[in-house]
Amino acid sequence: MRSSRQAVILEIIGNMEIETQEELCAELNRRNYSVTQATVSRDIKELRLFKVAGTEKKYKYAFIDDASNKISPKMHNLFRECVLSIRSAMNQIVIKTLRGNGSNAGMIVDKLNLPEVLGSIAGDDTLLIVATDEEKAKIVVEKLNEFLK
């Protein structure tokens, strides 16, 4: 039941702009899946859904297939669309993003598995990356700017 429900969730968010868990519950109920908000919340966590800017609504749920270690074109476009600037200071890199996209940028940077990166912390519209040293930070900035192209 869970895997079929989660497949339907992916279909729903692939075809509709769903902004809230309540909207997703309602759509699942319309499709004869009797669910609670708590169930949908667990599904969202298991599916690793995240929110991106919508066209009809302020935000919508989105999904990136994490089965492969490659960066999908969808993920690449998300990074390009949400990043406003990339700057470094000493061994730190600050990425400014559109509001609500700091964690999305962080997820993509994490997926790049850059060996120069020690770790990152994401906020609402900012991603802070810590590199191993100042020279490695410059390399990370170059790689990220190249990835933006």
NUROKE-209968 format. One record per residue (C-alpha): x, y, z. Coordinates in steps of 0.25 Angstrom, whole numbers, plus 5000, padded with zeros to 4 digits. Layout:
# residues N
<<X Y Z>> ...
This chain:
# residues 149
<<5000 5000 5000>> <<5011 5010 5004>> <<5019 5008 4991>> <<5007 5009 4982>> <<5003 5022 4990>> <<5016 5028 4989>> <<5016 5025 4974>> <<5003 5032 4973>> <<5009 5044 4981>> <<5020 5045 4971>> <<5010 5045 4959>> <<5002 5056 4966>> <<5013 5065 4969>> <<5019 5063 4955>> <<5005 5067 4949>> <<5000 5077 4958>> <<5005 5089 4967>> <<5003 5084 4981>> <<5007 5094 4992>> <<5003 5088 5005>> <<5002 5074 5012>> <<4987 5077 5013>> <<4986 5079 4998>> <<4993 5066 4996>> <<4984 5058 5006>> <<4972 5064 4998>> <<4977 5059 4985>> <<4981 5045 4990>> <<4967 5044 4997>> <<4960 5048 4983>> <<4968 5036 4977>> <<4963 5026 4988>> <<4975 5027 4997>> <<4970 5029 5011>> <<4982 5037 5018>> <<4984 5046 5029>> <<4994 5058 5029>> <<5003 5050 5038>> <<5004 5039 5027>> <<5007 5049 5016>> <<5017 5056 5025>> <<5025 5042 5026>> <<5023 5040 5011>> <<5029 5053 5008>> <<5041 5051 5017>> <<5043 5037 5011>> <<5042 5042 4997>> <<5051 5053 5000>> <<5042 5063 4994>> <<5045 5078 4995>> <<5039 5091 4991>> <<5042 5100 4979>> <<5036 5112 4974>> <<5023 5109 4966>> <<5017 5117 4954>> <<5002 5116 4959>> <<5005 5116 4974>> <<5016 5121 4982>> <<5023 5108 4985>> <<5021 5094 4980>> <<5026 5080 4984>> <<5037 5074 4975>> <<5045 5062 4974>> <<5058 5058 4968>> <<5062 5044 4966>> <<5073 5040 4975>> <<5075 5026 4970>> <<5087 5030 4962>> <<5099 5038 4966>> <<5098 5047 4954>> <<5093 5061 4954>> <<5080 5061 4946>> <<5077 5072 4936>> <<5065 5075 4945>> <<5075 5077 4957>> <<5084 5085 4949>> <<5073 5094 4944>> <<5068 5096 4958>> <<5082 5100 4963>> <<5084 5110 4951>> <<5070 5116 4954>> <<5071 5118 4969>> <<5086 5123 4970>> <<5088 5138 4970>> <<5103 5139 4974>> <<5115 5131 4978>> <<5126 5138 4986>> <<5137 5133 4995>> <<5144 5139 5007>> <<5156 5131 5013>> <<5152 5116 5013>> <<5137 5119 5013>> <<5128 5120 5001>> <<5114 5128 5002>> <<5104 5125 4991>> <<5092 5134 4991>> <<5079 5128 4985>> <<5065 5132 4983>> <<5056 5132 4995>> <<5053 5118 5000>> <<5064 5111 4992>> <<5076 5111 5001>> <<5074 5096 5005>> <<5071 5092 4990>> <<5085 5098 4986>> <<5091 5091 4998>> <<5085 5078 4994>> <<5091 5079 4980>> <<5105 5084 4985>> <<5105 5072 4994>> <<5101 5063 4982>> <<5113 5068 4975>> <<5122 5062 4985>> <<5133 5072 4983>> <<5146 5067 4991>> <<5150 5081 4995>> <<5137 5083 5003>> <<5137 5080 5018>> <<5122 5083 5020>> <<5111 5092 5018>> <<5100 5099 5025>> <<5087 5104 5018>> <<5078 5115 5022>> <<5065 5121 5015>> <<5073 5128 5004>> <<5087 5125 5007>> <<5097 5113 5007>> <<5110 5114 5014>> <<5120 5104 5010>> <<5133 5102 5017>> <<5145 5097 5009>> <<5158 5091 5014>> <<5166 5104 5012>> <<5166 5117 5004>> <<5172 5111 4991>> <<5161 5099 4991>> <<5150 5110 4993>> <<5155 5117 4980>> <<5154 5103 4973>> <<5140 5101 4979>> <<5136 5114 4974>> <<5141 5111 4960>> <<5134 5098 4959>> <<5121 5103 4964>> <<5122 5115 4954>> <<5125 5105 4943>> <<5113 5096 4948>> <<5104 5109 4946>> <<5107 5110 4931>> 
